[in-house]
Amino acid sequence: MSEMTVKDFAAKVGRDVPRLLEQMKEAGLEHKSEKDAVSEEDKRKLLDYLTKSHGGPGARNRITLTRQTRSRIKTGERGKTIEVQVRKKRTYVKREEPKAEAPQAEESGPRQLVGDMASAEARREAEEEKARTEAARQVAAEAEAKAAAEAEAVKANEAIEIPVPELNVEGGSTDPEPPAPPKEGRSDRRTAPPKKTSAKKGRHDRDDDDRGDREERRRGGGAKKTRRAERRGGRRGSTQGGGKHGFQKPTQPIVREVSIPESISVAELADKMSIKANEVIKAMFTMGAAVTINQTIDQDTAAIVVEEMGHTPKLIKDDALETAMLEGISYEGEQITRSPVVTVMGHVDHGKTSLLDYIRQAKVAPGEAGGITQHIGAYHVEGEHGGVTFLDTPGHAAFTAMRARGAKATDVVILVVASDDGVMPQTIEGIEHSRAAGVPLVVAITKIDKPTADPDRVKNELSQHGVISEEWGGDTQFVHVSAKTGEGIDALLEAVLLVSEVLELTAVPEAPAKGVVVESRLDKGRGPVATVLVQNGTLRRGDIVLAGLHYGRVRALTNELGQQVESVGPAMPVEIQGLDGTPEAGDDFMVVADDKKAREVANFRQGKYREVRLARQQKAKLENMFSQMGQDEVAKVNIVLKA
């Protein structure tokens, strides 16, 4: 038999020569032209390759099946169920069969090649059908086994409790003990049909079981299987509360560190000590203080209560926000000499305002109600020897607090005493204010032009209060002045400037302004207007000012002459507009950089002021409670008439 070429083989199988050469090349044969010879071994290799590439027995068959199961579980609410859907995906792969013996030599020709390919296709289809049948049988068997297991678990739940092996707490793993043998009659109960109970009774039984489980866990009892775990997996179900977690009361007292602010309510104090408010109230009753749960107490009282309860008090300051803000403001810089701030004090109608009027060449006294000064006036006067800022304080007895505030903001005090009237109560009060503030004193004996003037009497009366003139060996300057004729005015100014030079008054102009509020009022057209005295730095229009409980941006600056100015230096009085309220006279003011911080500090001060005021009111009520008892009762007097 002559050898067959590639061209002849292509003609017999009905294929194109290029396509056949390409398939032979993919099969690993070394045929490159149509004249190459084709042997029987080459035909067998080509057939095996074509069979594998077309899914014949040479390829491993895979079948992927998706199984879907649905179940329902009940929730805690009555009559409500949740549907649970579980999907499982499995892939079945046919195992490789042992290779059969090599077939005998095939007949040469196109019929045998086509027949081999058809038989390979038939075998592949048969194997796929067999794999599908086997997979369906396995799925059915698993479903049947699961249904039987669920039925077995439901029946066994009513009759038997699965024993739980004890845990080895001390350490080391121990082999689980074999389960106890089933009790007699178990098979009978397993075959017996379950009892039919009403839905209401079953729900009550479940509630009782849940309540019992919770009680057992609270007492630290042994582990119990949850009902859901029993339905799901039988013996493999998880346990709930496996170990003992019962609460044990501490044997030693717990000592806490209690942070106490400057004012705190009884309820907040009890919460910080983790006790009930009634216990704090009882402790304060034993200490002699009757309080309520919402009453505010001060820091010292709260510290005593905390120590009485066996805890450690920690006193904290509420002004941490203000301290942090002050630390961020720098007042360092080049210092210059500033003008002195002088406060004029004295008794009513002793000539304080008239003296200032003569100095600044203005008439203020006729404009006051009744000729009595009703506000603190601040004026800056430029003289030959330098500038002086005067603060005029009222001399009436009703303005004691206003005079005390004026003494704190001043450098020198001029004590005005009428030569024809002598020392009066407000004169003595002015001496006490200057001594309390540590401010030097200069005595001005006014109305020296009157015929009834007696300066020696004034010196004698003042010496009884510790104010001794330089003529008598003391350290206080006495100047005789007259607001009518102007006698002694220059000598008074020289005495004030001499005292200020000794004090060496300095200030830093290139710094944020700070000072004191002299007075404030609510103007009908301009709103809140505050007269402030700048003690350090420079106050400019547009600065954010924090004054007492109020804050705001400075919209306008007005000096004592009614002129609008852009900035004011140290020791200068000025009226400012733009605050959100009228601050109290004597409050400190400062310029801050951040509007947000100013608002936070102002709100904090307002809350603190409100708490302190409420605490004072409560204290006054408790102190007057027993003293006011029986005041509204009608007095009864028993008498016997014999007539």
Summary of the structure (lengths in Angstrom):
residues: 643
radius of gyration: 53.7
end to end distance: 178.3
largest distance: 178.3
contacts: 1715
relative contact order: 0.06
helix: 39%
strand: 22%
